[in-house]
Amino acid sequence: MMDTSCAPDAGLPARRGSDEPAWELPRQPRTAADTGLPPRLVTELVVKALQAGGGKTPLPALAARLKLSISVLREVLGQLVAEQQAEVAWCGGSDIDVQYQLTALGQRAAAEYLAQSRYVGPAPVTLEAYRQVVAWQSLRQPHAPRVAAAALAAALAEDGLEPAMRDLIGAALHSHRSLLLYGPSGSGKTRLAHKLAGLHSGLVAVPYALLAGRAIIQLYDPHLHPAPSDQQLRALEERRSCDARWAVCRRPLVHVGAELTRAALDLRHDPAGGVYHAPPHLQANNGVLVVDDIGRQRIPPAELLNRWIGPLDQGVDQLSLDGGQTETLPFDATLVFATSADPHAMFDAALMRRIGYKIPVGPLSEASYRALLRRQCRLQGIECDEDAVEHLLARLHRAGGRPLLASYPQELLGRIADFASFAGTTARFTRASVDQAWHSMFAACGALSQTQRACTLPED
């Protein structure tokens, strides 16, 4: 089968058939010049990698570490051998079964290179190549996969949302504009945000590292850029000759909360590693950035929203390097904000207008709450007693003034299972088990002062 998975040259790829993924990778560089990197940088990386090998380094191991093709490495190593900085330490039976080592001259060069930067990892891609790939993979592109109404309804079937709410969410997803979910703690905002992120299908290419000016930015994170599924991996088996400096993964979901600081909004220099670490919104490119607990960060809420909404509208962000230099990098992510506070008390009218969609996530209707509870019982394999359901609604929720929040059923059933496991019995949804679980969630509130009695579950 002819390989069509890689983009020709460095330009944007042509649109393929609808039965194939809508992402592309650049072709594997055949020469050092094809990498687009300064020749000295490629040489430095090869020398430092040979030094890190601790002696004789096999050619395939060098290729795996630097993500460079054998042909590129042969070119650079040939030059190093000619300059007496490296030598062939061993040859096997095939043309790639070769081991290299540094000479004394090469050892001195490696020490100088490491003194300047200790980075010894995958060769970076150029900023221009990154801009092109991010633009091609954008969910705003006409060829990007769209979330169908049926898929949205299936994904949210267990959340008990009203049809009008699903339509609002669907319109927000299609617009790819910023989205604000607001409502009481425990209403399921965070869970909903993660579900929406999961609806964005397809694969994207993320560079292990990026060259901006003279700085190397580490971008790929296996925790934020998940590997393709087994089915997707099988579809990739025929793909060859692509640039190994790019990792193929599912669209990223980056989640930040109250821990977010101003320092995390920009590039962070790591002198020990010789790299800059990318901020969360850069790692979220071509995916979703969920900003939870708006109003609890040390950054004023209006400042935080302004920091991202403006650059997102422009599609680029200015990030700072040490020494005051700035670089313009692409910014292409779906922004989902979530808060338990009143957004009108945090943001003025002008800023509220800049937020694409504002969606309240509040208590469920009684019918939706019942349906959600029954589904959760089925999912957890817990027998559901209808009399206990009525007891929960009438005697605990209504009498106690507790709203029907989406997080309660799963939390209650989890505690019922905990108590049953401890007792060595089968978990059942009965009046007694519900009372026991409910008491463990809220009994401590009774001892608090009147101003503290709005005790709820932890944030979504």
C-alpha positions, 0 to 999 in steps of 0.5 A: 500500500502506498504511504499517504500519511505524511505531508509532502515537503514542509507545506500543508498536506492535501485533503484526503478521503473521508475514510482517512484521518484528517491529520498529517505528519511532515515527511521524515527528513533525509538530510540535516538541512531537511530538519530545518534546524541550524546545522550546529544544533543538530551536531551538538545534539548528536555529540551530547547524545554520544556522550550520554551513551557512556561509551559505544552507542548503537546507531539505532539507539541514537536515532531513537533518542534524538528522533532523527532518521538514520540518513540524517545521523549518518551525515552528521556522524560522517562529518564528526568522524572527518573532524576526528570528534567521533569514530566507528567503535564497532560494525556488525553484519548490516549497514545500521549495525554500527556503534559510534563513540566520541574521541578525546576531541569529541569529549571536550566538545561535548563538555562545552556543549553541555555547559551551554545547554544540558538538553539531550533529547528529541531534536526539536521542530521549527516554529514555522513547521509547528505553526503549519501543523497546528493550523491544519489540525485546528478544530476550526478548519472546515475539514475538522470532525464535528460533534454530531447531535447523536454523539452528544446525546449519547455522551450526556445520556447519564447526566440528566440534562434537559434537551434545551441544555444539550442544544446549547452545549452542542452549539457551543461545541460547534462554535469552538468559542470559549465556554463558561460553566457555572453553578453550585459545587457538586453540580457536575461542571468538571465532569461535564467539561471533561466529557465535552473534551472527549467528544473531540475525536481524531488524532493530532501530531505534537512535537516532542520539542520546539525550537523558538529562536535559540530556545528549546521548548519541551512540549509533549507530555505523555500524561496530557497527550494520550497515546492512540487507542488500540484501534487507532494504532492498528490503523497506523500500522501502514504509515511509514517515513514520517518525521519521528520528532512528532508524537501521534496522540489523541486530542489533549485535555489539559485541566488546571484549577485553583493551583494556577499561578501567574508564573505558570502562564508563561514559559518556565526555564529549567536550567538543569534540563536546558529547556523551557517548559510549555505553559498549559494553554500551549500544551492544550493546542488542538485540544481542550483547556479546562480552567476549573475553580475560576475565582479561587486562583491567586490571579484575579478572575478578570485578569485570567480570562483576559490573559487567554481570550484575547490571544485565542481570538487572534490565534497566537500568544506572545511568550517570554524567554529569559532576557526579555525576548518574546516569541509568537506561538500559535494558540488554538484550544477550546477554552472551558471555564468552570466556577461555583461563584456568580460570574456576574459578580466576578466579570463586568458586562464587557468581559461577559460578552467576550465569553462565547457561551455561558451555560448554567449547570444547576440542580437536576429535575426530579425525573432526571435525578431519578434516572441518573440514580437508577443508571448509576445503580446499574453501572455499579451493580447495586440493586436499587430499592424504589422505596429507598429512592423515595426516602432519599428524595422526600426525607433527605433532599426535600426535608434537608433542603439539599438540591438534587445535584448530579454528583450526589448519586455516584457519591452516595453509591460509592459510600454504600459500596465502601460500608458494604465492603468493610462489613463483608456484605453485598452493597444494596440501595436500601433506606438503611444504607442510604441513611448511613451514606448520607450521614457520612457525607453531611453529619459533620455539618451539624456541629458547624456554625450557622454561616458554615452550614452550606456544607456540600461535596468537594468541587465537582 
